[in-house]
């Protein structure tokens, strides 16, 4: 006689809405979502490697260079232009950096095919209660490109790109003041504490007492 098939129990996912209160069960907070090499990281690489070359190019073209020496109160003064460019030249400079960063990302294939959530752990938030102020849905998985091919009969077939082993994550933005810890997070995860839904516990509405909701980095008043 064959043994009865054992059904694997699947825990239902929590339904958490904006304004709900949640308790931190695993203090892993979202720093960024994406591929191994992000656009912001690529911009930093461009500045570190090619910033002097950008300055030389702008100087050669004459579009941005030191002003001619000026006589001020009988003294010859050299007027140095600030670097990196500021004022009205700041935006064009940032466009140059962004363009080179886009080319670098294309060349490096974004550093890899895996799209995932990058987190940082802050143990001091373990067990604290916060209010959900916003939500965001993100996808993770392994990127595959679009494809097309022609059959022997001359017909074409193909498909769009996407993510293999795709998973859906609900990210929760929690009420708090800006914390210095979030300086290394990328937008939009650099203002609020943001956490995956699986790392919190929904607090019941009918409990008699809810722990004080504290903003990040703020201590109890003495």
Secondary structure as GFF3:
##gff-version 3
##sequence-region A 1 222
A	DSSP	beta_strand	21	24	.	.	.	ID=ss1
A	DSSP	beta_strand	28	34	.	.	.	ID=ss2
A	DSSP	alpha_helix	39	61	.	.	.	ID=ss3
A	DSSP	beta_strand	67	72	.	.	.	ID=ss4
A	DSSP	beta_strand	75	79	.	.	.	ID=ss5
A	DSSP	alpha_helix	89	108	.	.	.	ID=ss6
A	DSSP	three_ten_helix	109	111	.	.	.	ID=ss7
A	DSSP	beta_strand	114	121	.	.	.	ID=ss8
A	DSSP	three_ten_helix	123	125	.	.	.	ID=ss9
A	DSSP	beta_strand	129	144	.	.	.	ID=ss10
A	DSSP	beta_strand	147	150	.	.	.	ID=ss11
A	DSSP	beta_strand	156	159	.	.	.	ID=ss12
A	DSSP	beta_strand	162	174	.	.	.	ID=ss13
A	DSSP	three_ten_helix	180	184	.	.	.	ID=ss14
A	DSSP	beta_strand	193	196	.	.	.	ID=ss15
A	DSSP	three_ten_helix	197	199	.	.	.	ID=ss16
A	DSSP	beta_strand	200	202	.	.	.	ID=ss17
###
